[in-house]
Amino acid sequence: MSETDPDPEDAANWEEACRREDAVRKFVLGRDGNRKSATIKELAQELGLSRATAYRMIAMFQAGGTVTSLMGKAPGRRRGHRALDPKREALIQETIKVFYLKPTRPSVARLVHEIRTRCLALGLPPPNWRTVKARITDLDTRAKARKRGESALLKSTMAVPGEYRASRPLEIVQIDHTRVDLIVVDEQTREPLGRPWITLAMDVFTRMVTGFYLTMDNPSRLSVSLCLLHAVFDKGAWLREREINTDWPIAGLPEYLHADNGVDFRSKAFIHACRDDHAPFRRTYRAIDRNPNGRNPFLAWNDPKQSERAGGV
C-alpha cells in the first residue's frame, strides 16, 4: 500500500501504539511525581499484556519516549515495497497516465484489462489486479479527481468558507509552500535560475511566521522538516549570525499542526513524527487558489501589496 494511505492493519497497529503510549506515559509520570499510581499489574491489565511485557513497554518508552517505539513489528516485507520489475512498473504508471486519468473515466476493470493487453503484447506477465488497484490508491486524490473530471470528489477535498481561530500562541500552527515573487539569477552570469519555493510555518493566533525554509527545489518532506526545525528553536543565534538586529520572539512545539492535502504532508513518517513529538497533526482540505474570502495567510504574506503595508520582508 502507499505511504500516504496506509492499510487498515497498519492503521490499527498505530492506534494501538498510541493507546499504549497514553497509558505508559500516565503510569511513568505518576510514579515520577510521587503520586498514587497504578501498579504494574493494573497497567498490564489495561493494556491486555503480561507483566513482563508491560515492564518492557515501560523500558522502551523511557529509552525512546515515542509512540513509534511502542509499535509492534509486523512480519514480512516492509510497507510500500514494490515487487514488480522496473519494466512492468513503468508500464503500469504510463497506462494509468494515458488511459485511466481521462475525463471519460474508465473503470478499474478496464484499466486492468488494458494493462494486461499491453503486457502480453510485450511478452511480460500481467500484474495482479490488486497491484494495479494499489497504484491507483497511491495517486493524489485531488489530482486524480481533477484529471478524471470527478467534480463531487474534487469538491469534497475543498475547504468550506468560514472563520478559523485560535485562543493562544502556538495552539495551532499552519504550514504550507508557496513560490516567492522574485527571480533568482546566477551570481556570475546573471542568467535567471527561476523562482524559489518557500515553506512557511505560521501561528494562527498571532499571524507570526514561526519558521521558514527557502529552496530552489520543489516542495518535499525535507522542506517541511527543515521548516519545522527552524520554527521550534530559538531564533537568537540565527539572527546574530546574519547580523539582523531585531527580535523574533517565537519558538517551541505547537499544540496542533495543520496542513493541506499535499503529498508531502500525507506521509506516515511526517504524521508519526508529529505524534512522537507530541504535536498532533490535523490535515485540512483547502484549495488555496480558490479561497473565496481571500483570507489565506500564506498568499497574503507573499502579496507585494500586503508586504508593503507590513513594512516589507
Secondary structure, DSSP 8 states (H G I E B T S, - for coil): --SSS--HHHHHHHHHHHHHHHHHHHHHHHHHTT-----HHHHHHHHT--HHHHHHHHHHHHHH-SSGGGS---SSS-TT---S-HHHHHHHHHHIIIIISSTT---HHHHHHHHHHHHHHTT-----HHHHHHHHHTS-HHHHHHHHT-HHHHHHTS--------SSTTSEEEEEEEE-SS-EE-TTT--EEE--EEEEEEETTT--EEEEEEESS---HHHHHHHHHHHHS-SHHHHHHTT--S-----S--SEEEE-S-GGGS-HHHHHHHHHTT--EEE----GGG-TT---HHHHHH-HHHHHHTT--
